[in-house]
Amino acid sequence: MPFDVRKPYKPVLERGHQASYLVARWLAQAGIRSVFHVGYANGRYLFYFSLLGITCGGTDLPSAETAWTEIPAGVLDAATLRRLLRVDFFDLTPSHVRTAWDGSATDVIDLLFSEATFETILPWRQEGVSVPKYGAMDPQARRALMHERFPAKLEELKDSFRNMVFIEPEPSAGGACTVFETCASRLPEHAYSVWGFKPPLDSLFRLSPKHPTRQTVYAYIRDPAILGALRTYAAPV
């Protein structure tokens, strides 16, 4: 309930809770013990990860850059909050990651994860960008952010995480296919695969009720159990 802003005559949106629980359940079934979440959200994913026994933290935009990152009071424990940074992903370094996990027994975090985070930069819709600073960028600069800086950033961070999973716009949307294939070329130690959610979960992971674009799982994996557990919910594309 703390995550849901009550509005007269408007029901609570359940999609975000359903998606967060499903992903947390999938990762718990796969034996994932630690997750670094790239958020741009209100801590809901961390809440569900914690409930299923996954040590978690991550990074999010500074509050001055978006109102979406305000975490409701009392929903996360102090240790999880200490592992949450306020650093734009494109400025994140391995040193930031080590600092966030300082004092933990975890040397390499099991998983780097995002859901509907980088869709704010990919031009999958004609207009509207969820994060104003990305919307204000020159289109060519914004394209370079995903097609050049994003693959380079994953290569920079690859030794901090055993696996990387991004649930982002489907391959035909906004050049996503090219972006994630470029990432695969920079991560040769990881097995790359693309997965589509099975019905009715494909509708759950739509980006907008007014737009047909769905999200897809882009996986860079060292631990095959992640994909074994994913088969319950999705199939290779």
N, C-alpha and C positions, 0 to 999 in steps of 0.2 A: 504493500500500500504506500509506503513512503515515496516510491518512484512515480506514482500516478497523481497527476494534477487533476483534481476534481473540478469538473465544469458542469453547471446546471444543464440537464437534459442531454448530456453527451456521455456515452458509456466509456469506461476505461478501455484503451486499446490493448488487446491481449497479445498481439503479434510479437512484440519485443520480448515479452516474458516467455512465450512459447519457443521462440528461436534460441534464446539464451539457455533455457533449460535443456533443449534438445542437444545443443552443442556441448554443454557441460556433461550431459549423460554420455554422449559419444566419446568424449575424451577420457572420462572416468573409466568407461568400459575398455578403452585402449590402454589403460595403465599409465596415463599421463599424470605426473606428480607435480609439475610446475609449469605455469603459463605466464608469458609476458604478453599482455594485451595492448595493442595499439587502439586506443579508445575513441576519442571524439564523442564521448557519451557520458552518462551520469553514473557509471559504476555498476550498472545492472549485471553485466557479464561477470564482473569480479564477485558480486554477491552470489550468483549461482555456482561459479567455480568453487568458492569457499564452502558452500553448503555440501558439495559433493567431495570435499576433502582434498581439493587441489590447491596447492600453495600458489598464490597469484599476486601480480602487481602489473606494472606497465607504464605507459606514458600517454599523456593527453595534452591537448592544446592548453596554453595558459588561459585562465578565466577571462582575461581582458580581450581575447580574440574570439570567443564564442560563449554564449550563455548555456550551451548544451552540456557543459562539463561540470555543472554544479552537482555534487554528490549529496544526497539527503543525509541528514545527521543520524548517526547511530546504525547505519546499515552495514558498515564495514568495520572490522576490528582494527585495533591500533597497528598491528604488525602489517596488515595488508595496506593500510594507508601509508605507512612508511615506505612501502615498495612502489608507490605510485608517484611518478615524476610528472612535471608540467613542462615538457620539452617537445616541441614539434618533432615528429618522426624524422624529418629530413635533417634535423640537427642532432639527432641521437647518435651517440658514440658507444663503443664497447665499454669505455670508462663509466659512462652514465649507467649502463646496465649493471656493471659490477657494484657501483655505489648503491643502487636500488636494492640489491640483494646482499648487502654487507651484513655479516653476522649470521648468514644462513649457511647450511651445510651444502647447498647447491652450488657446484662449480660451473656447470653448463646447464642452462635452463632447457627443459624438455621441448618447449614449443613457443614460437613467436606466432601470434594469431591476430587477425582482424576480421571484422564483419561490417560491411557497409561503411568503411572508413575512407578508403581511397576512391570510392565512387564519387566523392565530392570534387575530385579533380578530373576524372575521366569524363569526356563530353558525350555521355550516353543519352542526354536529353537536349532538346533544342534550347532551353533556357532554364535558369535557376541553378544556383550552386549553393549547397547547404552552408558552407563556411565562407563568410564574406571576403576574407583576405584572398582566397583562391579565386573567387568570382571577379575580383578586381584586377587580377593579373592579366597581362597581355596573353592572348591565346597561344602564341608560340612559346612563351615562357612557361605557361601552364603545361603545354605538351611536353616540353623538355623535362619538367619535374617528374613525370611518370615514365617517359620513354628513355631518359638518360640518368637522372639522379636516383630514381627508385631502384633500378637494377644495381647501380653502383653502391647504393646504401645497403642492399641485402648482401652483397659481396663483402662489404666492410664488416657487417655484423655476423657473418656466417659462423664464426667460431664461438659466438655467445649462445647459440641455440642449436639443439640437435635437429630440430624439425621446424618448418615454417608452413603455415596454412593461412590462405587468404580467401575469404568468402566475399567475392566482389562481382561486378557486372559480368554477364555472360560473354563469351569470346567475341561475338559479333557486335558488341556494344562499345562504342567510343574507343575502338582500337585496343581493347583489353587483351585480345589474343596476342598481338604483337608485343605488348608490354610484358606479359607473363612468360612468353617464349624467350624473350631477351633475358629475363631473370634466370631462366633455366640454364642458359648458356653461361651465366656467371656463377652458377652453383653446380659444377659437375659432380661434386661429392654427394649430391642429393638426387634421389629418383623423382622425376617430375611427372605428374599426372593431373588430369582435369576431370572433374566429376560433376554430374548434374543430379540434383535432388529428385527422388522418385515422387510421383503423385501420392498424396496431396501436398507433400512438403514443398514441391516446386512452387506452389502458390504462396505458401508461408514465407518463402524467401524472395518474393517479388519486391522490387525496390519502391514501388508506388502502386496503390490501388488503381491509379488512373493511367498507368503505363504498363505495357506488356513485358518490359525487360525484367528478367529474373537474374538471380545471382547464381554463381557457379563456384565450386571449390577448386582452388588452385593449390596443389600440394607439392611441397619439396621435402622429401621424406628420407630419414635414415632408419626409422623404426617402423617396420612393416605392419605392426599391430594397429597402428593408426588407420591404415587403409582397410585392414580386416574388419575393424569395428565400424568403419564408415559404410561398408556394404549393406548394412541394415537400412540405411537412410538414403543412399545415393548409388549411382552406377557410373562407370567410366564413360566419358564423352568420346 
